[in-house]
Amino acid sequence: MSMLEGKVALVTGGGQGVGQGIALAMASAGAKLVVTGRTLEKLEATCALIAERGGESLPLEANVKSAEDLSRIVSDAVAKFGRLDILVNNAQEVPNGPLSDITDEAYLAGFESGPLATLRLMNLVRPIMVKNGGGTIFNLVSSAGIRWDMAGYGAYGSVKQAIRPLTRAAASEWGGENIRVLSIAPHAESPGLKWWMQENPEEAAEFFKTIPLGRVGKCEEDIGRAVVSLCAPEMGYLTGATIPLDGGQANFD
């Protein structure tokens, strides 16, 4: 594929899981990648896989809770590649567990790494996208916010749900600038989900029964390639929506 030839994408949390899957899919589609995360070794491993596909990338160590780090990675991305066309807000610290177990620090970290980082990065890339004639922003959310049973997921779900109105607002405010903004809610074979399945085997078995397609998606093949498809010109009239890439499980209506 060469659908994204000439485009530059910034993916946070690109060292593993869904972020890595999206980065690899975009590289295979011709994009140049800036991958960020807290562990440089993981980022370099992703960039090595991109190089194997003939792609070009830049690994940047950063913590999305730091406003200074976010400003730096955007500046470094533009300095390296001259533009930014796609932003994927994927990195997220997850405050998981019963409400009585959630500390203030964990909950605040969830908001700082989720909604606040999302807002900061969207505002940072917007003028760059406007200068280049537009762009596409993907904000990673979760069906945890609309679970049939919220026990154990209240903190996580509320943090992720806070991102969805930011997506809607950005889509509404920036549509005239040819910037599309979408929320993506994936189920994928990420390290986090694999850990949860191992730690909660009975709940995981019930979880699988609720997925019509009967499986969890693959990070690159099912999630990454779908995100690439959403960048296509044919998707140019789609913005502000929540796209569930979850085998048909969630109902966001």
Secondary structure per residue as TSV (DSSP state, phi and psi in degrees):
chain	resnum	aa	ss	phi	psi
A	1	M	-	360.0	150.3
A	2	S	-	-137.2	27.8
A	3	M	T	-58.2	-33.4
A	4	L	T	-105.9	19.5
A	5	E	T	-56.3	130.2
A	6	G	T	86.5	-4.7
A	7	K	-	-95.3	154.0
A	8	V	E	-123.6	130.2
A	9	A	E	-121.1	139.9
A	10	L	E	-111.0	121.9
A	11	V	E	-121.4	117.8
A	12	T	E	-84.8	150.5
A	13	G	T	63.8	38.7
A	14	G	T	-87.1	6.4
A	15	G	T	-85.8	-10.5
A	16	Q	S	-164.5	172.0
A	17	G	H	57.0	-139.6
A	18	V	H	-62.4	-41.6
A	19	G	H	-60.0	-43.1
A	20	Q	H	-65.1	-42.4
A	21	G	H	-60.0	-42.3
A	22	I	H	-66.4	-43.0
A	23	A	H	-61.0	-44.2
A	24	L	H	-65.7	-41.5
A	25	A	H	-63.9	-40.7
A	26	M	H	-68.2	-38.3
A	27	A	H	-62.9	-41.4
A	28	S	H	-64.3	-24.8
A	29	A	T	-89.5	4.0
A	30	G	T	104.6	-1.8
A	31	A	-	-78.3	154.2
A	32	K	E	-91.4	141.2
A	33	L	E	-117.8	140.0
A	34	V	E	-114.8	115.0
A	35	V	E	-111.8	131.7
A	36	T	E	-124.5	158.0
A	37	G	E	174.1	179.1
A	38	R	S	-87.9	-14.2
A	39	T	-	-119.5	107.7
A	40	L	H	-60.6	-37.4
A	41	E	H	-60.2	-40.7
A	42	K	H	-66.3	-39.7
A	43	L	H	-64.4	-41.7
A	44	E	H	-65.3	-33.1
A	45	A	H	-66.3	-41.0
A	46	T	H	-62.1	-44.2
A	47	C	H	-65.2	-31.9
A	48	A	H	-65.8	-40.1
A	49	L	H	-66.0	-36.9
A	50	I	H	-65.1	-41.5
A	51	A	H	-62.9	-36.3
A	52	E	H	-61.1	-26.8
A	53	R	T	-90.8	4.0
A	54	G	T	84.9	13.2
A	55	G	-	-93.2	170.6
A	56	E	-	-120.0	137.1
A	57	S	E	-151.5	167.3
A	58	L	E	-136.5	117.1
A	59	P	E	-87.8	131.2
A	60	L	E	-132.2	114.4
A	61	E	E	-70.8	131.0
A	62	A	-	-165.4	154.1
A	63	N	-	-110.8	119.3
A	64	V	T	-67.5	-12.1
A	65	K	T	-77.9	-9.8
A	66	S	-	-99.8	118.2
A	67	A	H	-61.8	-36.0
A	68	E	H	-65.7	-42.1
A	69	D	H	-63.0	-41.7
A	70	L	H	-63.8	-42.9
A	71	S	H	-62.8	-38.9
A	72	R	H	-66.8	-44.3
A	73	I	H	-67.5	-33.5
A	74	V	H	-67.8	-43.8
A	75	S	H	-62.9	-43.1
A	76	D	H	-66.1	-36.2
A	77	A	H	-63.4	-45.2
A	78	V	H	-69.3	-37.4
A	79	A	H	-62.0	-36.3
A	80	K	H	-78.6	-47.0
A	81	F	H	-114.0	-9.4
A	82	G	S	85.3	-6.1
A	83	R	-	-166.1	169.1
A	84	L	-	-143.0	123.8
A	85	D	-	-111.8	-26.2
A	86	I	E	-136.2	134.4
A	87	L	E	-121.8	130.9
A	88	V	E	-119.7	105.9
A	89	N	E	-85.8	94.7
A	90	N	-	-114.5	-37.1
A	91	A	-	-60.2	140.0
A	92	Q	-	-164.8	129.1
A	93	E	-	-87.2	135.5
A	94	V	-	-108.5	116.9
A	95	P	-	-85.5	96.1
A	96	N	-	-111.8	148.5
A	97	G	S	122.8	176.7
A	98	P	-	-58.3	149.2
A	99	L	G	-57.1	-36.2
A	100	S	G	-67.9	-16.1
A	101	D	G	-98.1	-10.0
A	102	I	-	-80.3	120.2
A	103	T	-	-82.0	158.1
A	104	D	H	-57.6	-40.1
A	105	E	H	-63.4	-43.1
A	106	A	H	-66.9	-40.3
A	107	Y	H	-67.5	-43.6
A	108	L	H	-63.9	-37.7
A	109	A	H	-63.5	-36.5
A	110	G	H	-62.3	-42.5
A	111	F	H	-71.7	-38.9
A	112	E	I	-66.1	-39.2
A	113	S	I	-85.2	-16.6
A	114	G	I	-102.8	-96.0
A	115	P	I	-58.4	-42.7
A	116	L	I	-68.1	-45.1
A	117	A	H	-62.7	-39.7
A	118	T	H	-59.8	-48.4
A	119	L	H	-62.4	-45.8
A	120	R	H	-60.2	-47.2
A	121	L	H	-68.4	-38.7
A	122	M	H	-59.0	-43.8
A	123	N	H	-67.9	-32.4
A	124	L	H	-69.9	-39.8
A	125	V	H	-85.0	-20.6
A	126	R	H	-52.7	-53.3
A	127	P	H	-62.3	-29.9
A	128	I	H	-69.3	-43.1
A	129	M	H	-64.7	-41.3
A	130	V	H	-59.7	-44.4
A	131	K	H	-59.6	-33.1
A	132	N	T	-94.9	7.8
A	133	G	T	93.8	7.9
A	134	G	-	131.5	-177.1
A	135	G	E	179.6	-177.2
A	136	T	E	-132.9	133.4
A	137	I	E	-119.3	131.5
A	138	F	E	-116.8	123.8
A	139	N	E	-110.1	122.5
A	140	L	E	-81.1	124.5
A	141	V	-	-123.1	-162.6
A	142	S	-	-155.0	146.9
A	143	S	G	-73.5	-3.1
A	144	A	G	-59.1	-25.4
A	145	G	G	-77.2	-9.3
A	146	I	G	-129.5	26.5
A	147	R	-	-61.0	150.1
A	148	W	S	-68.0	-27.0
A	149	D	-	-129.2	106.4
A	150	M	-	-84.5	-3.6
A	151	A	T	-56.1	123.2
A	152	G	T	87.9	-5.6
A	153	Y	T	-125.7	9.1
A	154	G	H	-62.6	-46.0
A	155	A	H	-68.3	-48.1
A	156	Y	H	-60.5	-48.7
A	157	G	H	-61.7	-39.8
A	158	S	H	-68.5	-36.5
A	159	V	H	-63.7	-46.6
A	160	K	H	-69.1	-37.8
A	161	Q	H	-63.0	-29.8
A	162	A	T	-64.6	-21.5
A	163	I	H	-76.2	-30.5
A	164	R	H	-63.0	-44.5
A	165	P	H	-66.6	-27.1
A	166	L	H	-64.7	-40.0
A	167	T	H	-60.6	-48.2
A	168	R	H	-61.6	-42.4
A	169	A	H	-66.3	-44.8
A	170	A	H	-63.0	-40.7
A	171	A	H	-61.6	-40.4
A	172	S	H	-71.1	-41.9
A	173	E	H	-79.5	-28.5
A	174	W	H	-110.9	4.0
A	175	G	G	-59.0	-37.1
A	176	G	G	-67.3	-13.8
A	177	E	G	-98.5	11.8
A	178	N	T	63.4	34.6
A	179	I	E	-108.9	118.5
A	180	R	E	-97.9	143.1
A	181	V	E	-133.9	125.5
A	182	L	E	-131.1	146.1
A	183	S	E	-96.8	136.5
A	184	I	E	-118.1	125.6
A	185	A	E	-116.6	94.1
A	186	P	E	-99.4	152.9
A	187	H	-	-110.7	121.7
A	188	A	B	-147.9	162.4
A	189	E	-	-76.9	57.3
A	190	S	-	-82.4	160.9
A	191	P	H	-56.3	-38.0
A	192	G	H	-63.6	-44.7
A	193	L	H	-70.1	-38.3
A	194	K	H	-61.4	-41.1
A	195	W	H	-62.9	-44.8
A	196	W	H	-61.3	-41.4
A	197	M	H	-64.3	-38.3
A	198	Q	H	-69.8	-36.6
A	199	E	H	-81.4	-21.3
A	200	N	-	-131.4	63.6
A	201	P	H	-60.9	-39.0
A	202	E	H	-68.6	-44.6
A	203	E	H	-65.8	-36.6
A	204	A	H	-63.8	-38.5
A	205	A	H	-62.9	-41.7
A	206	E	H	-68.1	-36.0
A	207	F	H	-59.1	-45.4
A	208	F	H	-62.2	-32.0
A	209	K	H	-65.9	-20.7
A	210	T	T	-90.6	-1.7
A	211	I	-	-99.3	110.6
A	212	P	T	-53.9	-37.3
A	213	L	T	-81.0	-6.6
A	214	G	-	73.8	17.6
A	215	R	S	-156.1	163.2
A	216	V	-	-92.3	142.2
A	217	G	B	-70.8	154.3
A	218	K	-	-85.1	139.8
A	219	C	I	-58.7	-43.6
A	220	E	I	-89.1	-52.7
A	221	E	I	-65.4	-42.6
A	222	D	I	-94.6	-37.6
A	223	I	I	-94.5	-54.6
A	224	G	I	-59.0	-46.1
A	225	R	H	-69.3	-31.2
A	226	A	H	-66.6	-40.6
A	227	V	H	-63.9	-40.8
A	228	V	H	-58.1	-44.5
A	229	S	H	-60.8	-33.7
A	230	L	H	-71.5	-12.6
A	231	C	T	-84.9	-9.5
A	232	A	S	-66.3	150.8
A	233	P	G	-55.7	-31.5
A	234	E	G	-65.0	-18.6
A	235	M	G	-96.6	11.7
A	236	G	T	-66.2	-11.4
A	237	Y	T	-102.1	6.0
A	238	L	-	-103.0	121.1
A	239	T	-	-156.8	156.6
A	240	G	S	77.8	0.7
A	241	A	-	-96.0	160.1
A	242	T	E	-101.5	119.8
A	243	I	E	-102.7	111.0
A	244	P	E	-86.2	111.1
A	245	L	E	-101.2	75.0
A	246	D	S	-141.6	23.3
A	247	G	T	68.8	18.1
A	248	G	T	91.2	12.6
A	249	Q	-	-75.1	-53.7
A	250	A	-	-82.6	153.2
A	251	N	-	-123.4	101.1
A	252	F	-	-89.5	5.3
A	253	D	-	-64.8	360.0
